[in-house]
Amino acid sequence: MMNQSNPFRHLAVAGFACLMAASCSDVTDDSITLPDGKYPMTFTASVDGLAAPNPASRATTDVNGQTSWQENDPVAISMDGGANHKVYKISDAGIGAMIADGEANTLYWQKSDETKTLAAWHPVSCTIGSNTGSGEVSITDQRSGFGTLENILHAPARDYAYSNGGSVAFTFRHALAKVKVALKKGDGIEESDLSNAIVTFTGYTAGTLGYGGMTDSKGMTGSEGSNGDISPKAETPAGGGAATYTALVIPQQMKGKKFIKVTIGTGSAARDYYYTPTNSTDADLEAGKQYNYTITVKKTGLVVTVTGNGTAWTDTSIDTDPDAAVTYRITTPEGVTIKAASGGTLTNNGDGSYTLSAGNAVTITATSTYIKSIKGLYDVAGDGTTYTLKSDLLIVEYSLADAQVGDFYCRNDKNEGYLIPGDASLTTEQQAACIGIVYSTDVSRIGTAAKQALTKKEVNTPHGLVMALTNASEGCRWGEYGKDENSGGTDGAPFKANTDQLQKQYNNVDGYGETHWIIDEYGKSGNALKNTYTAFYHASRYGTAESSTEKYAAPTNTTGWFIPGMGQWWDILSNLGGIDLTSYQDKTAPLTSIPDVAPIAVANINKYLQKISDATPFSTGTYFWSSSECYGHSACNVRFDSNGDLRLDWSNKDYSRIRVRCSFAF
């Protein structure tokens, strides 16, 4: 427990002095083995850089960050690389003397010429995290102060030699780094504009103190740890002005990482700006060091000045030198065209960003992507594409990871897929680029074979399933009547198990595996695929010039087109068609007919298709094959009956009036 005596303002480092407890007269030669249990190590603590009479003072946790050692404060000392440690405690707070916490914790010298590698730390046990109640120390919210974070001290490992009764010193330092940001008012900005600013740091949010100092929760000191938001302590200068923001963080190199976030404005007008260090010395956060940044907020942008980094951990004032010349950085994904709009010079930096100088306006046009948001301060002209900049801009695309049911899946000129939100109004060019509608984002409905195909294409994180805009065939047969496909296959192989119950229909999402098994089996030679397995023949040609559907070619980052499994048709009906099929998922009946819902499903699906000028809408009186076999003589299909019934059904494989609508996974 700490008391409040001997206070001081600076966050300091401490030291140990190793003393011999036995008489020097017992040693007659430097190589003599010392008697066991006769030469215990004893320690005293002092503060590096501070003069007497306060050699034992150190920074800790009162309101002002001031306190001192108190008797019985524990310190861990290890001489075996951290595998084990002994606990010593303060015996005299005035001089910082320490004794072992019992005989079992005593360290001894063994030889007169011995050298030991020693490291020490305080507290003995310290884990930073957010699991309250387990003794962990929180690092994520420092708005009300640093608390026990200021107590965390570490003496790095180094060699110490027995010196015939002389003292040996350890140098302690704070195990955390200090980051300090000052906000400064720039041209065109009033003090009130800074009053609502929010500053957030990014860093490791979990860590453990030990032999090597403070490391992240995985014991790493590099990029392997998990970063999160840290809210700093805000302090307004006594004379008024913009606040400074300070936090204690776990050491790491922040080059190339979003490090400091400044939010200007509130509500819908709020804008986030990120400082990402580009030089290796800008934010290489080391234990016991302080890192200062001045962020100037001006009408024309934000400027970050790095000052005095790597200095001792003190309350050194932050430099507020005049601003540098203003330029604007625009970070954008591929598929967005940026042009200078007011005589400025726009430079392509080649890393996904542009620099605008001698001007403050650009035109921004999405060509082969969709802009999700533009973060920054700007005004937009009436044409909707000209932006007058007041800060750097970050253009965020609507990515495949943002996929939602009903989104439009498009293909760019590099044969790569991208998405446009389902509620967007598509331009003529965007309609021409669209090739399908997302009908599922549940990756468990993609199927194992399809996931394996995506992995081979280096798509390791699947996103969903897409339904084609048009039919691959207006009427064709499924396959050979009476033939049980893959009857000799192994369990789990396509067609090994018949899809002869509604519950099996729902669970059959192997459209890719079933489609390609038929194509591979009957497309090797002869005309069986073309003449008998016609549905799969048309599916194999969809998106190619052979069928005059090349405009719908599946992008390289997809599985390619296949006939949906019966379960994937259930997803189309549920997610796009708006039909609740939940009550049928566990039924063992071979088929069902749901009255009066076919027109509803058709109308709901067509709400998406009608936004694309050349899409083929659904209608009642039409049937669609799935890839799933029911029995040797039949295959599963979906029927939108003219009488209004929606049928989850099966038909003879040689029935030739059933259509094909393809799907792919991405």
N, C-alpha and C positions, 0 to 999 in steps of 0.2 A: 504494500500500500504506500502511496506517495503522499508527502506533506507539502506545504506551500512555502517552505523556507528557502532562502537563497535564490530568489527568482532572477531570471534574466530574459531578455527579449529574443536573443538570437537562438536559432535552432542549431545545436552544436554537436560535436562528436566527442566520445569519451575514450579513455585508455586504461589499460591494465598494466601494472608493474609486478613482475614475478620475482619473489624474494626467497632466499634459502632460509629454512626454519632451523637448521642445525648449525653448529659451530664450524667455521672454516678449518679449524685445526684438525678435523677428522679427515681431511683430504690431503694426501701427500703426493699424489701423482695424477695427471690429467686423465689417465686411462683406467683409473681404479674403479671397480664396481662398487657402488655405494650400498651400504647395508639396507636390506628391504625394510620399508616402513620408517626409515629414519629421515628422509628428505622430502617432506610434503611440499607441494607448490602452494604458495600463498599469494594473494592478489590485492592490489588497491586500484581504485578507479580515479581517473582525473579527466578533465575536459580539455581537449586539444584547443589551444588558442586563447584560453582564459587564464588569467593570473590568480594567484591566491588573493583573498582567503576562500574562494569558492571552487576548489579543484574538483569537487564531486558533483557540481551542478550539471544538469542536462535538461533538454526540452521535453515537456510532456503535456499534461492535459487540463490545466485550469483554463479559465475563460481567455486569458491572455497568452496561453501557451507557455506558462512559467511554472517551474517547480524544481524539486531537487530529489536526490536519492533519499530514501528512508530505510532505516534498519530493517533487515530481513528481505529486502527486494532481491528476487532471484535472478541469476545469470547462468546461461548454459555455456559450457566449455567442452569442446571436443578435440581429441588428438588422434582420431582414427578415420578421418575423412567424413565424419558426420554419421557413421553407422551407429555410434553410441555417443552419449554426452553425459557429463557430470554437472550437478547443480551446485553453484556457490551462492552465497547470500551476503548482503551488505552487513558488516558487523559494526562499523563506525561510519555514520553518514558524514561526519565532519571531514574526515580525510579520505573517505571512500574505501576503507579497508574491507576485505572480503574473507570469509572463511568457508570451508566446505560444509555443505548441508548434511552433516553426519559423516561417519567414517567411510561408509560405502561410496560416497561421492568424492573422496579425496584423491587427487592426482599426485604422483610421486616422480621425482627424478630417479633414474636407475643407475646411471653411470656419470662419472665426472666429465667425460668428453661428449655427453649426449646432446643431440639436437632433436627437438620435437616440433612437429608442424601442428600449430594450434589455431583454432578459430573460436569465436565466442559471439553470443547474441542475447538480446533481451527484447521482449519477454521470452521465457523458456519455450512456451508453446504459443504460436500465433498463426491463425489462419484468417485471411481476408476473404470475405464472400458475402452472401446474402441470406444464408440459412440461419435466420435468427433463432436463438435459443440453444445453439450448439457451441456457443463460445466464440463464434467467428466475429471479426471486426468488419463493419460495412465500409466500403470505399465508394459506393455509387452516389451517395448523397452527402456532400460536405458543406451544404449551404449554411448550416448552423455552426460550423467549426470542424476541426480536424479530429477532436477526441483523442482516443488512444493511438491513432495513427502516428502522432508525434513521439510516442514512446518507442517505436520500433528501431532498434540499434543493432549494428552488426560490425564485428571486427573481422576483416577478411583474413583468410588463412595465410600464414607465413611461418618460416622456420625461426625457432628461438633456441639458443644454446645455453646449457648450464654454465654459469659464470662465477663459480666459486663464491657464491653468496651475494653477487651483485644483482641489480634489478634489471628486468627485461620488460619493455612496454609494448602493449597492444594499442593500436589506434582504432577507435570506434568511429563509425559514421552512421548517419541515418540510413536505413535500408530502403527508403523511398526517395523518389525525386520530387522536386517541387516545380510546378508549372504556374506561371503568373502572366496574366494578360491584362493590359490596360486598353480601354476603349478611348479613342480620341475623336473629337469633333473636327470634321473637315469642312471644306468649302460647301456652302449651300445647305448645311445641316445645322439645326438648332439643338440646344441641349435637350429639349423635350423629345427630340427624335431618338435620343439614346436611352431615354428613361425606361422604355419597354423592351430594350434589347435583352436577349437571353443568350448566355455563353455556356456551351457544353464542351467538355473534353472527351476524347475517346481513348480508352486504354484497357489493359487487363482489369477485369472486375473480380478476379479471384486469384489468390496466391498464398504461398506458405513460406514462413521464415525458417531458415535452418542454416546448415554449414555454409552453403553458397550464397547466403543473403536471402533477399525476397525474390522468389520466382513465381511464375503463374501457376495455376492449379494443376498443371500437368508436369510441373518441374522444369519447364522450358524457360528460356530467356530470349528466344527469337520469335519468329512469326507463327509458331505453332499454337500459341495461346488464343483464348477467345476474348475479343475486344467488345466493349459495350460503352454506354454513356456514363459519364461521371459529372455530376453537378457540383460546381466549385463554390467556394465561399466568396461572396461579393462584399467589398468594402469601399465606402465612399470617402474620398479624402476629406480631412478636417475642414479645408477651405472650400469644399464643394467641388463640383465637376463630375466627370464620368467615373464610374466605379472601376476598381480593379478586381479581377477574378482569379482566385488562387485555389489550387488543389494539390494534394499529394498523390502520386501515382506510382505504380509498380514499374521499375525500369524496363525499357525496351527501345528498339530502334523504330522510329515512326516514319522514316523516309518512304514516300510513295503511298502512305496511308492517310485517310481522312483523320485529322488530328484535332482541329478546333472547329467547332460549328458556332456561327453567330446567327441568331434569328432576329431579323428586324421587322417590326410591324406586328400586328395582332390579327387573329381571326383569318378570314380569307385573304387578307392583304399581307400576311406573314410570308417572309422569304427566308430560306435557309442558305447560308454561304459556308463553304468548307475551306479550311486551310489545309492543304496537303503538302508537307515539306518535300522539296525536290533535291536538296543537298544533304549529304550524309551527316553534316555537322549541325543542321538546323534543329533537329529534334532527336538526337541520339541520347535518350534519357538514361543517365547514370545515377546510381545510388548516391545520396548526399549532395547532389548538385541542383542548382536552380536554373530555370530556363525562362527567359523573359521575352514577351512578344507585345508589340504595340499594334493594335488594329485601328486604322483610321477609317471612319465612316464618312463618306462624302456623297454628295448628290450623284457624282459620276462613278461611284464604285467603292470597293473596299480594298485597302492596301495593308499588307502585313509586313511589319518590320521586325527582324530578329535582332535582339540586342543582348550582349553579355552572356551568351549561353555557356553552360558548363562551369559557371562560377560557384563559389561556396554557397551552401544553403543558408542564405540570409535574406533580409528584407531590403535588398538593394533596390533603389528607385529605378524605374523603367525609362529608357531613353525615349524622347518624343521629338526626334529630329523631323525637319520638314518632309512633306510627302515627296515621293519620287514622281516622275512623269507618269501620267495616267494612260494606261492601255487597258483593253478589255480582252478577256479570255473567254472563248465560247467553246464549250465541250459538247460534242454531239456524236451520236451513233452514225453508222453508215446508213445511207438512204435518205439523208437530209442534206439539202443544198443550201449553202450559206454564201451570200454575196454582200459586198459593201454597198451601202445605199446612199451615202452622203459625201462621197469624195474621199473617204478614208482608205487606208491601205490594209487589206486583209491578207494575212499570211497563214498558209496551211502548215501547221507544225508537224504533220505527219504522224501524230500519236492520237488522232481522234479529236484534236482541238485546233482552234484558229485563234490568232491574235489580231485584234483590230486596233490600229493606231491612227492618229490624225483624223479621227471621225468618231461618231457615236451612234451610227445607225446601220442596220443590216436587214436584208430580206432573208427570211427563213421559209423554206419550202420542203415539205415532206414528199419525196419522190417514190421510194420503194420501202417505206416503213410508215408507221403511224406515231405521231408525237403524243405521248401520254401527258407530259407536262413540261413547262419551261420554268425553271427556278432561277430567280434573280429579280432585280428591279428594272422595270422597263415600261414604256408606253407603246401601245400598238396603234398603228394608223388604220384608217378606215378600210383599207384593202385586206387587212387581216394577216398580211405577211411581212410588213415593214415594222421593225422593232427599234425604237430609240432607247439606247441602253443607259442605265444608271448604275450598273454593276456588271460583274462577270455573269455569264449565263451557263446553266447546266440544262441541256436538252435531254429529256428522258423519253425513250421510246416505249411503246406498248409492246412488251416482249412476249415470247412464247410462254414464259413462266406466269404471265398475267392471264392466261387463257380462261375464258368463261364460256359456258354453253350459249350458243347463238352467235359467237364471234365469226367473222368472215376470215377464212384462211386464204391467203394470197401467195403468189409466187413472183419473185423478182427476176431480173434479167441474168442473175447469177445462178438461177435454178435453186434458190433458197426460199424457204417459207417464212412468212411473217403474218401477223394478225392485225385486224382492224376490229375494234369493239362492235358488238352487235347492235348497239343503239346509235351508231354513227350513220350519217348520211353520206353515201359513197359518191365520189365523182365518177365521171365516165371512165377515166383512166383506172381508178380503183376497182370499178366493176369488171373491167377487162382483165385485171390481175387476179381477181378472185376465182378460186377453183373449188371451194367447198365451204361447208358450215360445220363448226365445232359442235358435236352432239354429246360429248362426255369429257370430263376432266378427272374422272376417277381412274387412276392408273391401274387399279386392280381389275378393271374391265378391259384392259388391252390384250391380255393373253400372253402366255410364256413365250411362244414362238415369235410373236411380234416384238416383244421386248428384246429377245436375243438378236433379232434382225436389226433393231435400232442400235444395240450395243456395237454390232459390227460396223455400223456407220458412225460410231463415236458419239452417239446420242445416249449418254449414260443416265440421263434423267428424263424419262418420258413425261409428256404433258397431257396427252389426250387423244381423242379420236375425231375424225372428220368424215362427214357424209358428202358424196359428190353432188354437184349441182344438176347433173343430167343423168339419164339412164345409159347404161352400157349396152342394153338390149331392150327392145320393146316386147319381146316374147321369145322364149327359147326353152329347151328341155334342160333338166338338171344333169341326167346321166343315164346309165344303163339300168333298165327296169329289172328288178329281181336280183341284182348283184349287190352283195354285202361288201362294201368297200373296206379294205384293210382288215379283213376278218382274221388274218394271221398276225396282226400287229401286237405290240406289247401294251400293257396297261399304260394309259396316259397318252398313247399315240393317237393321231387323228383317226376318227371313225372306229376306234376300237370299241367304244361304248356307244350304243344307240341313243339318240336324243328323242326318247319315246315317252317322256313325261314333261309336264309343264315346269316342274322344278329343274329338270335337266335342261330344258330350253333356256331358262333364266341363267343358269350357271355355265352354259356353253358360250364362251367368249373367244374361241380359238378360230375365228374367221381366217386369220392370216395362215395359220398352220394347215387348216383344212383346204383352203384354196390352193396353196402351193403344193400340197401333197397330190391333189388331182392333176394339177398342171404338170408336175414333174413325172407323175406316173404315166399319163396318157399323152403327153406332148413330146415324148422322146422320138417317136417314129409313127408312121401311119397317120390316119385321119381320125382316130378315136376322139381326140380332144375337140376337133372342129365339128365332127358330125354327131357325136354322141354326148359328150360333156360340154354342150354348147354354152351353158351359162359361164363356165370357167374359161372357155375360149374367149368369150367376149370380155370377161374381166381382165384376161392377160393382155388384151389389145387396147384397153381403155387408156386414154392419155397418149396414144401414139398416132403417127401419121397414117398407119395402116387402116385405122378406123375413122380417120379424119377428126380425131378428138385430141390432137397434139396440144391444143391450147390448155388442156386440163392435165398436162403431164405432172406427175407427182414430184415434188422437190426432192433433192438428194438427202435432205435431213428428215425423211419419212420412210416408212416401210415400203411405200408403193401401194397401188390400189389392190384391194382384195374384196371378196364378197363377205359381208358381215356374217358372223356367227349368229345363231338365233338369239342369244343373250344380248348381242350388240344391237339387234333390231329392237329388242325390248327397251334398250337405252334410248334409241331414236324416238320410239313411241312415247316414252316417259318424259324425256328431257326436252325434246323439240315439240312433240305432239301434245304434251301436257296431260297424258292419260295416266292415272294412278293404277299401276299393276301390282302393287305391293301384296295384295291379298292372294295373288296367284302364284307367288314365288315358291311356296312350299307344297303345292298341290301335286298329286301323283297322276291326275288325269292326263291322257295323251294330247288333248287339245281343249280349246275353249272358244266360245263365241260371246263377245261382250256387246250387248245391244245398244244401238243409238250413238255410239261414240266415234265411229269411223269419220263422219263429217267434221267432228270437233278436232280430231287428230290431223286430218287433212288441212283444215283451215289454219291451225296453229303452226304446222310445218311451213305452210306457204307464206306466213308472215315474214319469215326469213328469206325464202327463195324469191319473193316478189321484189326484193330490193336489188336483185341482179337481173339485168335485162334479158340475158340469154339462158337463164336457168329454166329447167323443166319442172313445173309445179306438180304436186301430187293431186290425185282425184279419186273419187269413189269409183268402184267397179274395176279396180286394178289390184293385181297381186304381185308380190316380190319374193324371189327365192332368197333363202339364207344359204350359207355354206354347209349347214348341219344336216346329216343323214338321220332319218327317223328309223326306218327299217331297210331291208334290202330292196324293197320295191318302192319306197317313198322317201321324200326329203321335206324338211320343214320350210314353211313360208308364212308370210304375213299377208292377210287379205283385207282390203278396204271394200267391203261388200256394198253393192248399190242400195241394198235395203237398210244401210246404216250400221250393220254389224261390223265390229272389228274382230277378226278371227286370227288366233294364234294356232296355226293349223299345219297340216301336211298334205302333200299331193303325190300322185305317181310321178316317178322321176322322168318319165317320157312325156309328161304333159307340157305342151310347147307354147302355152299362152301366158306364161308367167315372166315377169320382167326382172331385170338386174340393175340394182343401184349399188355402186361400190363405196368402199370406205378405205381410209388409211389411218395409221397411228403416227404420231409425231412426238 
